[in-house]
Amino acid sequence: MLIGEVARRSGVSPRMLRHYEALGLVRPTGRTVGGYREYSAEDVRRIFHVESLRSLGLSLKQIGRALEDPDFTPSDLVSDLIRWTEDRLERERELLERLRAIDASAPAGWQDVLRVVELMQGLGSPSAARRQQALLARTEGVPVPAELLAGAILSEADLNVTGALRWALARAGGDGVAALAAGMYADDVDIRRRAVLAIAGMSGAPGATEVLADALGDPDATVRRHAALALGRRGVTAAVPTLVRMVVEGSNDVDAAEALGTLSRDRDSGCADRIVTALAGELDAPGADSATRMRLAQALIELPGSTAREVLRRLTHDDDRAVALVASAFVAVLDERSAEDRGDEAEDRSDEAVDRGGEGADRGDAVS
């Protein structure tokens, strides 16, 4: 079979077939009377073997070794190929992200492109100070896509740089919550924690409450707690069970108690009694030790209304003397507050009476 026909059947150009011959990969076994290369069926099979190995990413040198060395084992080489391919794909993925970030910034000219590239290079620096400076020195008027900043937030471990990134994201406009939301479903728990903290700080942003509500079901307790605190401050009653659990476990219990107090004072939420009932139930739960009961009492003092006060009054007779003393101190504080509130109310009524008397005198003067 002459070289032209081999090229047609194999899809390998005559030029490449000559190159294979020069390298010793595939040598035609014969020549015609006129001196033309003549390939046997075995030669053609070897050509297909070479092409198959090339399709795996092997170099021609590696292919020659694989075909000629009887002791050659492919396992090590295939492992190397997998690693090289993964590295190449990662580089191409990074390049694709850069191109998308530039495209999302809608650059008006090459100067805008260069500024975005400069920011990306700064964010990729191993120096935290350099990453932070790249954000703070950003040129005004140059749009930075929220996706770029959100991606940096999800991978940033330095707290100072994270603060600068959140500041930049707030100024960037666009849908920052949507850009961060993907991190809430990452396998890496650190990414989910960074995402929930960033979204929790975006008060009033569209979609933030919905994403945080989903985070209440996260398998990681830290993610759930951050979401619950943010939702409690927003008046979302779905956070109540997690907040109560935080008080019981002593995890950010002071913040959790304050959030429960905020929810209880929100008349629209209608969950004040529900919160008191939940906390009282934990007081009676088996295994509620002294420290737990003290935390629950501290949470109760944050709640308005007589029901929470009544629970605290019962605790003043608790079998645990330390708990009873703490509850007694809290009841005294509440009683003092009530007395002050009653005094303020009486003073307000007195002021109103004086005002009404003054108005009557003014009317009398007007009549006379």
NORJO-V737774 format. One record per pair of residues at least 12 apart in sequence whose ideal C-beta (glycine too) atoms are under 10 Angstrom apart, sorted by sequence separation. I is the first residue (numbers start at 0). J is the second residue. D is the distance in whole Angstrom. If there is no record, write none. Layout:
# NORJO-V737774
I_J_D, I_J_D
This chain:
# NORJO-V737774
1_13_10, 26_38_9, 27_39_8, 28_40_10, 50_62_9, 64_76_9, 101_113_10, 103_115_9, 121_133_2, 122_134_8, 151_163_10, 152_164_5, 182_194_3, 183_195_7, 198_210_6, 199_211_7, 214_226_4, 215_227_6, 226_238_7, 227_239_8, 230_242_9, 242_254_9, 243_255_8, 246_258_10, 259_271_10, 262_274_6, 263_275_8, 299_311_5, 314_326_3, 315_327_5, 3_16_10, 25_38_8, 28_41_7, 29_42_9, 49_62_6, 52_65_6, 102_115_10, 120_133_8, 121_134_8, 151_164_5, 152_165_7, 181_194_8, 182_195_8, 198_211_6, 213_226_8, 214_227_9, 227_240_8, 228_241_9, 242_255_4, 243_256_10, 245_258_9, 246_259_7, 281_294_9, 282_295_5, 313_326_8, 314_327_8, 315_328_9, 2_16_6, 11_25_9, 28_42_6, 48_62_8, 49_63_9, 52_66_8, 101_115_5, 104_118_9, 119_133_9, 134_148_8, 150_164_10, 165_179_10, 179_193_9, 180_194_7, 211_225_8, 212_226_7, 224_238_10, 227_241_4, 228_242_7, 231_245_10, 241_255_8, 242_256_8, 245_259_9, 260_274_9, 281_295_6, 282_296_8, 296_310_8, 311_325_9, 312_326_8, 315_329_9, 2_17_8, 27_42_6, 61_76_7, 100_115_6, 101_116_7, 118_133_6, 121_136_8, 148_163_10, 149_164_9, 152_167_9, 179_194_5, 182_197_8, 183_198_8, 195_210_8, 199_214_9, 211_226_4, 212_227_10, 214_229_9, 215_230_7, 223_238_9, 226_241_8, 227_242_5, 242_257_10, 259_274_5, 280_295_10, 295_310_9, 296_311_6, 299_314_8, 311_326_5, 312_327_9, 314_329_8, 315_330_6, 20_36_8, 25_41_10, 26_42_8, 27_43_10, 49_65_10, 57_73_10, 100_116_9, 117_133_7, 118_134_8, 121_137_9, 148_164_6, 149_165_10, 151_167_9, 152_168_7, 178_194_10, 179_195_9, 182_198_9, 194_210_8, 195_211_7, 198_214_8, 210_226_9, 211_227_8, 214_230_9, 227_243_9, 242_258_5, 243_259_7, 259_275_9, 278_294_10, 279_295_8, 295_311_10, 310_326_9, 311_327_9, 314_330_8, 315_331_10, 25_42_6, 48_65_9, 49_66_7, 134_151_9, 147_164_10, 148_165_8, 151_168_9, 179_196_10, 211_228_10, 212_229_10, 223_240_10, 224_241_7, 227_244_9, 228_245_8, 238_255_9, 241_258_10, 242_259_5, 278_295_5, 281_298_9, 282_299_9, 311_328_10, 312_329_10, 2_20_9, 25_43_9, 48_66_7, 55_73_9, 61_79_9, 97_115_9, 100_118_9, 101_119_9, 118_136_9, 133_151_10, 148_166_10, 176_194_10, 179_197_5, 180_198_7, 195_213_10, 208_226_10, 211_229_5, 212_230_7, 223_241_5, 224_242_9, 227_245_7, 259_277_9, 277_295_10, 278_296_9, 296_314_6, 311_329_5, 312_330_6, 17_36_8, 25_44_10, 26_45_9, 57_76_7, 61_80_9, 97_116_7, 100_119_7, 117_136_9, 118_137_6, 148_167_5, 149_168_7, 178_197_10, 179_198_5, 195_214_5, 211_230_5, 239_258_9, 242_261_10, 259_278_8, 295_314_9, 296_315_10, 311_330_5, 5_25_9, 16_36_8, 25_45_5, 57_77_9, 117_137_9, 118_138_9, 147_167_9, 148_168_4, 194_214_8, 215_235_9, 224_244_9, 238_258_7, 239_259_7, 242_262_8, 278_298_6, 279_299_8, 24_45_8, 25_46_5, 45_66_7, 52_73_9, 55_76_9, 56_77_10, 117_138_9, 130_151_8, 147_168_9, 148_169_9, 176_197_9, 208_229_9, 212_233_10, 220_241_9, 223_244_9, 224_245_6, 238_259_9, 277_298_10, 278_299_6, 293_314_9, 296_317_9, 308_329_9, 309_330_10, 311_332_10, 312_333_9, 5_27_9, 16_38_8, 20_42_10, 24_46_9, 25_47_10, 55_77_8, 57_79_10, 97_119_6, 115_137_10, 145_167_10, 148_170_9, 149_171_9, 175_197_8, 176_198_6, 179_201_8, 195_217_8, 207_229_8, 208_230_7, 211_233_8, 215_237_6, 223_245_9, 232_254_9, 256_278_9, 292_314_7, 307_329_10, 308_330_7, 311_333_7, 13_36_9, 19_42_10, 25_48_9, 56_79_10, 57_80_7, 96_119_9, 97_120_10, 114_137_8, 118_141_8, 145_168_6, 148_171_6, 152_175_9, 175_198_8, 191_214_8, 207_230_10, 212_235_7, 215_238_7, 228_251_7, 231_254_9, 235_258_10, 239_262_7, 275_298_10, 278_301_10, 24_48_9, 25_49_6, 52_76_10, 56_80_5, 114_138_6, 117_141_10, 119_143_10, 131_155_10, 143_167_7, 145_169_10, 147_171_9, 149_173_9, 195_219_9, 211_235_8, 220_244_9, 224_248_9, 227_251_9, 231_255_7, 234_258_10, 238_262_8, 239_263_10, 274_298_9, 275_299_7, 278_302_8, 2_27_8, 24_49_6, 55_80_6, 56_81_10, 118_143_6, 122_147_8, 130_155_7, 143_168_9, 146_171_10, 148_173_9, 149_174_10, 153_178_9, 176_201_6, 179_204_10, 192_217_9, 196_221_10, 200_225_10, 208_233_6, 212_237_6, 215_240_8, 216_241_10, 220_245_9, 231_256_10, 232_257_9, 233_258_9, 274_299_9, 292_317_7, 300_325_10, 308_333_5, 1_27_9, 16_42_10, 19_45_9, 55_81_10, 93_119_10, 97_123_10, 114_140_10, 115_141_7, 122_148_9, 131_157_8, 134_160_8, 137_163_10, 145_171_5, 149_175_6, 152_178_9, 153_179_7, 175_201_6, 180_206_7, 184_210_10, 191_217_6, 195_221_8, 196_222_9, 199_225_6, 207_233_8, 208_234_10, 211_237_9, 212_238_8, 215_241_6, 224_250_6, 225_251_9, 228_254_6, 231_257_8, 232_258_6, 236_262_6, 293_319_9, 296_322_7, 300_326_9, 307_333_9, 308_334_9, 0_27_9, 19_46_7, 22_49_10, 56_83_7, 111_138_9, 114_141_5, 115_142_8, 130_157_7, 133_160_9, 143_170_9, 144_171_7, 145_172_7, 146_173_8, 148_175_8, 149_176_9, 152_179_7, 177_204_10, 179_206_10, 180_207_9, 183_210_6, 191_218_9, 192_219_7, 195_222_5, 198_225_9, 199_226_7, 202_229_8, 208_235_6, 211_238_9, 214_241_10, 223_250_10, 224_251_6, 227_254_10, 228_255_7, 231_258_3, 234_261_7, 235_262_8, 274_301_10, 275_302_6, 279_306_9, 292_319_7, 295_322_9, 296_323_10, 299_326_9, 24_52_10, 56_84_6, 110_138_9, 113_141_10, 114_142_10, 115_143_7, 119_147_7, 122_150_9, 123_151_9, 127_155_9, 131_159_6, 132_160_10, 134_162_10, 135_163_6, 143_171_5, 144_172_10, 145_173_4, 146_174_9, 149_177_9, 150_178_8, 153_181_8, 154_182_9, 176_204_5, 177_205_9, 179_207_9, 182_210_10, 183_211_9, 191_219_6, 194_222_8, 195_223_9, 197_225_10, 198_226_8, 199_227_10, 201_229_9, 220_248_8, 227_255_7, 230_258_8, 231_259_7, 233_261_9, 234_262_6, 274_302_6, 275_303_10, 279_307_9, 282_310_7, 289_317_9, 293_321_7, 297_325_8, 300_328_9, 305_333_10, 0_29_10, 9_38_9, 55_84_9, 111_140_9, 112_141_10, 114_143_9, 115_144_8, 118_147_8, 122_151_5, 127_156_9, 128_157_9, 130_159_9, 131_160_5, 134_163_4, 142_171_7, 143_172_9, 144_173_7, 145_174_6, 146_175_9, 149_178_3, 150_179_9, 153_182_4, 164_193_10, 168_197_7, 175_204_6, 176_205_7, 177_206_6, 180_209_9, 184_213_9, 188_217_9, 192_221_6, 193_222_10, 195_224_9, 196_225_6, 199_228_7, 200_229_8, 208_237_10, 221_250_8, 228_257_9, 229_258_9, 231_260_9, 232_261_6, 233_262_10, 236_265_9, 239_268_9, 275_304_7, 278_307_8, 292_321_9, 293_322_6, 296_325_6, 297_326_10, 300_329_5, 308_337_9, 1_31_7, 8_38_10, 16_46_7, 19_49_7, 93_123_9, 111_141_6, 118_148_9, 121_151_10, 127_157_4, 130_160_5, 131_161_9, 133_163_9, 134_164_6, 137_167_7, 142_172_8, 143_173_9, 145_175_5, 148_178_8, 149_179_5, 152_182_8, 153_183_10, 174_204_8, 175_205_10, 176_206_4, 180_210_5, 183_213_7, 184_214_10, 188_218_8, 189_219_10, 191_221_9, 192_222_6, 195_225_5, 196_226_10, 199_229_4, 202_232_8, 203_233_9, 220_250_7, 221_251_10, 224_254_9, 228_258_6, 231_261_6, 232_262_9, 234_264_10, 243_273_10, 247_277_10, 272_302_10, 275_305_10, 276_306_8, 279_309_9, 289_319_5, 292_322_5, 296_326_5, 299_329_7, 300_330_9, 303_333_10, 5_36_8, 15_46_9, 19_50_10, 56_87_9, 110_141_9, 111_142_8, 126_157_10, 127_158_9, 128_159_8, 129_160_9, 130_161_10, 131_162_9, 132_163_9, 134_165_10, 135_166_9, 139_170_10, 142_173_9, 145_176_9, 146_177_9, 147_178_9, 148_179_9, 149_180_9, 150_181_9, 165_196_9, 169_200_9, 174_205_8, 175_206_9, 176_207_5, 179_210_8, 183_214_6, 188_219_5, 191_222_5, 194_225_10, 195_226_5, 198_229_8, 199_230_9, 202_233_8, 224_255_8, 227_258_7, 231_262_6, 234_265_5, 236_267_10, 239_270_6, 243_274_7, 246_277_9, 247_278_9, 271_302_7, 275_306_5, 279_310_5, 282_313_9, 288_319_9, 289_320_9, 290_321_9, 291_322_10, 292_323_10, 293_324_10, 294_325_10, 295_326_10, 296_327_10, 3_35_9, 5_37_9, 115_147_8, 119_151_9, 122_154_9, 127_159_7, 128_160_9, 131_163_5, 134_166_8, 135_167_9, 145_177_8, 146_178_5, 149_181_8, 150_182_9, 153_185_7, 161_193_7, 165_197_6, 168_200_10, 169_201_7, 174_206_7, 175_207_9, 176_208_10, 189_221_10, 227_259_10, 230_262_9, 233_265_10, 236_268_5, 242_274_8, 246_278_7, 271_303_7, 272_304_8, 274_306_10, 275_307_5, 278_310_7, 279_311_10, 282_314_7, 287_319_10, 289_321_6, 290_322_9, 293_325_5, 296_328_9, 297_329_7, 300_332_7, 305_337_10, 2_35_7, 3_36_10, 5_38_5, 16_49_10, 107_140_10, 118_151_9, 122_155_9, 127_160_5, 130_163_8, 131_164_9, 134_167_5, 137_170_9, 145_178_4, 146_179_10, 149_182_8, 154_187_10, 156_189_8, 164_197_8, 168_201_8, 176_209_9, 177_210_9, 180_213_9, 184_217_9, 188_221_8, 192_225_7, 195_228_10, 196_229_9, 199_232_9, 234_267_7, 235_268_8, 236_269_8, 240_273_10, 244_277_9, 271_304_6, 274_307_8, 275_308_10, 289_322_6, 292_325_8, 293_326_9, 296_329_6, 300_333_7, 1_35_6, 2_36_5, 4_38_8, 9_43_7, 15_49_10, 107_141_9, 126_160_10, 127_161_10, 130_164_8, 133_167_10, 134_168_10, 137_171_10, 144_178_8, 145_179_9, 153_187_9, 176_210_6, 180_214_10, 183_217_8, 188_222_7, 191_225_10, 195_229_8, 199_233_9, 231_265_10, 234_268_6, 236_270_5, 239_273_7, 243_277_5, 247_281_5, 272_306_6, 275_309_9, 276_310_9, 279_313_9, 288_322_10, 292_326_9, 296_330_10, 299_333_9, 1_36_7, 2_37_8, 8_43_7, 11_46_6, 15_50_9, 24_59_6, 106_141_8, 107_142_9, 146_181_9, 154_189_9, 161_196_8, 165_200_6, 169_204_9, 176_211_10, 239_274_6, 242_277_9, 243_278_6, 246_281_8, 247_282_10, 271_306_8, 272_307_9, 275_310_6, 279_314_10, 282_317_9, 287_322_10, 0_36_9, 1_37_6, 2_38_7, 10_46_10, 11_47_9, 23_59_10, 24_60_10, 106_142_8, 127_163_10, 153_189_9, 154_190_8, 161_197_8, 165_201_8, 168_204_10, 234_270_10, 242_278_10, 271_307_8, 289_325_9, 293_329_10, 300_336_10, 0_37_7, 1_38_8, 5_42_8, 9_46_5, 10_47_10, 22_59_6, 104_141_8, 105_142_6, 153_190_5, 156_193_8, 236_273_8, 240_277_7, 243_280_9, 244_281_9, 247_284_8, 264_301_9, 0_38_5, 5_43_6, 8_46_9, 9_47_7, 11_49_8, 15_53_10, 22_60_8, 24_62_7, 104_142_5, 122_160_9, 152_190_10, 153_191_9, 155_193_7, 162_200_9, 236_274_9, 239_277_7, 243_281_7, 256_294_8, 260_298_8, 263_301_8, 264_302_8, 0_39_8, 4_43_10, 8_47_10, 11_50_6, 24_63_6, 103_142_8, 104_143_6, 105_144_9, 153_192_10, 154_193_8, 161_200_10, 183_222_8, 247_286_10, 252_291_10, 255_294_9, 256_295_9, 259_298_6, 260_299_10, 263_302_5, 264_303_6, 0_40_8, 6_46_10, 9_49_10, 10_50_8, 19_59_8, 22_62_9, 23_63_7, 103_143_9, 104_144_5, 153_193_5, 247_287_8, 256_296_10, 258_298_10, 259_299_9, 260_300_9, 261_301_9, 262_302_9, 263_303_6, 264_304_9, 282_322_9, 5_46_7, 9_50_7, 18_59_8, 22_63_7, 25_66_9, 103_144_4, 152_193_6, 153_194_6, 249_290_7, 252_293_10, 253_294_9, 256_297_6, 257_298_9, 260_301_3, 263_304_7, 0_42_8, 11_53_10, 24_66_7, 102_144_8, 103_145_8, 104_146_10, 122_164_8, 152_194_8, 155_197_10, 249_291_8, 252_294_5, 256_298_4, 259_301_6, 260_302_6, 0_43_7, 19_62_9, 23_66_10, 24_67_9, 100_143_8, 101_144_8, 103_146_6, 104_147_8, 183_226_9, 248_291_8, 252_295_9, 255_298_7, 256_299_8, 258_301_9, 259_302_7, 260_303_8, 263_306_10, 19_63_10, 23_67_8, 100_144_5, 103_147_7, 149_193_10, 152_196_9, 153_197_8, 247_291_6, 249_293_10, 253_297_8, 256_300_8, 257_301_6, 263_307_8, 99_144_8, 122_167_10, 149_194_8, 152_197_5, 246_291_8, 247_292_10, 249_294_6, 252_297_8, 253_298_9, 256_301_5, 100_146_7, 101_147_9, 152_198_10, 248_294_9, 252_298_7, 255_301_10, 256_302_9, 99_146_7, 100_147_4, 247_294_7, 260_307_10, 99_147_9, 100_148_9, 149_197_8, 246_294_5, 247_295_7, 253_301_9, 118_167_9, 148_197_10, 149_198_10, 245_294_9, 246_295_6, 96_146_8, 97_147_9, 100_150_8, 96_147_8, 246_297_8, 247_298_9, 243_295_9, 246_298_5, 245_298_10, 246_299_10, 96_150_7, 243_298_8, 246_301_10, 242_298_9, 104_171_10, 103_173_8
